Amino acid sequence: MVGASASAKIPELFSPRVFRCLGNGKIDFLIRLGDQIGYPLEPTQELADYFDKAFKRMEVASARGDFVFRNAVVQKRWLNRHSINTATIVSEHRVGRSRADLVLLNGYATGIEIKSDLDTLSRLQSQIRDYMTVFPQTIVVSGARHVSEIIKAVPASTGVVELTRRNTLKTLVQPIKNYDLIDSDSMAASMSQDEAKKLIAWCGLHLPEVPNTQVWSEIRRVLSGIDRELLCVGYSAVLKGSRSKAQFGEYLESLPKSVQTSLLLGSYSKREWDSISKMMARPTEE
């Protein structure tokens, strides 16, 4: 029987440090961590089974944390609705003074803010304002305890999606594309310089040769003259290309869904993906 304190610490099993170690073929840290939090691995238990059972405990917790919500969005709104080849998701994407929890990149970019059962709504309005300067579509995903307040707090164009107790995503308010607040300076600031240059080229324009100290100001000048809707389509196309996870698609079938999400939202090499994939079917060994 796993106690309440152990259940509260189970999200630590899905941390980058765990997967870095597994990516290097080392399981010792995971074994020690499982013992420390009171959720030990059984000697003959396969890692896939261990992670599956750990995540199921997180899903049924009375107060579900951030990772449960992220996993639902990645699995149901990305991998099930689209594919790893035609769309991608980036996490913790800097936008103004905020960081978008997730950004779904398909034909256009959708900024997704997650308010888990453990979160407050104190920063929600400022976060959505920042998102609307870069993303033509914004969505808030939350549990039942927050959704009524969220609907009152956000603009009418922002979608509201509830993660139900059955862990399905239920759309309560449909998002509406809104280009009114799109700001080319904010968009440029959320990209690397190389991505911003590709965006200009995608829009069919040329960036003049200028000294390195003037490149960003020239990028902002050129982007400011581009139609907002065209800019948004190009923004998604460029980021989808530069941040694609398509090369890892071959590993998905061998990984539990929760592990898929952890790796897709992180930054791991193909060598690490390969190592983790191979370790999932192995019985745990000290």
Summary of the structure (lengths in Angstrom):
residues: 286
radius of gyration: 20.6
end to end distance: 22.0
largest distance: 66.0
contacts: 906
relative contact order: 0.15
helix: 51%
strand: 14%
